[in-house]
Amino acid sequence: MKKIFVLLLSVVLLLSACAEGAGKKQAENSQKQTAETKTEAKPTTVGFIYVGPVGDGGYTYAHDQGRLYLEKELGDKVKTIYKESVEETLPAVEAEIRNMVDQGATIIFTTSFGFMEGTKKAAAEFPNVTFFHCSGYEKADNMSNYFGRIYQARYLTGIVAGLKTKANSIGYVGAFPIPEVVRGINAFTLGAQSVNPEVKVKVVWTNTWYDPAKEKEAAISLLDAGVDIISQHQDTAGPQQAAEERGAFAIGYNTDMSAAAPKANLTSAVWNWGPYYVREVNAVLNGQFKSEAYWGGFNDNIVDISPLTANAPEAAKAKVEEAKIQIKDGKLKVFAGPIYDQAGELKVKAGEEMSDEELLNFNWFVKGVEGKIE
């Protein structure tokens, strides 16, 4: 009987030890799974590099609204960081990208043309980081470029200006004489001429993206030259304010600029970056990123025009809505021939259309534009 008791006690102790070991292992596994869950839940850091201040009311502000939209839509999946007013020099761009990588950024958007070379170099240096460069043309396995067909919106704002002008002379404050800006000026001019063939568009360059005082001075010089409407490819509402102070009218850019010049603004060509940022960040998070050259338009809702103000001519709304529908349907091609250059030379024949490659390398003005590309 004693032997049986000892044997039973040994079995009980053995089973107890096994149960204790299993419980300990289960607890360890549970702790490990919890830790892994916490690791998986860690948000992805997404960086944004801006050429101007987020409070510029224009280009950088529009991009920053896209960043905030990304945060709102993806919630705890992402954490965003940004740096404003970065110089368009290779050392400045490289330094800021390294700074963001040091902060844990694995997705970085560089949002100005002059950031292209720095972004391309960083893409080679940091192959595990995904880069997106705005308005350029370079790509890599881990780098896309992106922009929108803002020229479609420019065309519509041109219609509004063409119907509004009494002097048939419209001023355009341009940033730099590069294809992106030239393309917009040409689209605006063609839109204005589609409803008013007598329109001339005078161009003044500032050679800066962000300089409120210089932008305003350029607009004043155009108003002094006799224009009665100011359009712009600049990052602030300086040109809008100049027009209002002179009792003229204006077309804004990047964001709805009506609040900055309520007595002058007719409408604005605007950006909507948020949906693109959400789409691309989700693609990276889901392992579906593919390097591409993105160029969306009205059909992607990345570009649009702001609501026409009370300053706009009564006939403009119907004309704009009709043209927008036709552009979306493909019935209206902004750069379909016949198109003549400033010298009167036929550049695009009737029945033909400029290719995307030609648009991306636009280096001539259409007939009716008064200015030089230099």
Secondary structure, DSSP 8 states (H G I E B T S, - for coil): -HHHHHHHHHHHHHHHHHHHHHHHHHHHHHHHHHHHHHHHHS-EEEEEE-SS-TTSSSHHHHHHHHHHHHHHHHGGGEEEEEE-S--SSHHHHHHHHHHHHHTTEEEEEE-SGGGHHHHHHHHHH-TTSEEEEES----BTTEEEEEE-HHHHHHHHHHHHHHH-SSSEEEEEES-SSHHHHHHHHHHHHHHHHH-TT-EEEEEE-S-SS-HHHHHHHHHHHHHTT-SEEEEESSSSHHHHHHHHTT-EEEEEES--TTTSTTTEEEEEEE--HHHHHHHHHHHHTT-----EEEE-GGGTSEEE----TTS-TTHHHHHHHHHHHHHHTS--TTBB-EEBTTS-EEE-BT-B--HHHHHT--S-BTTEE----
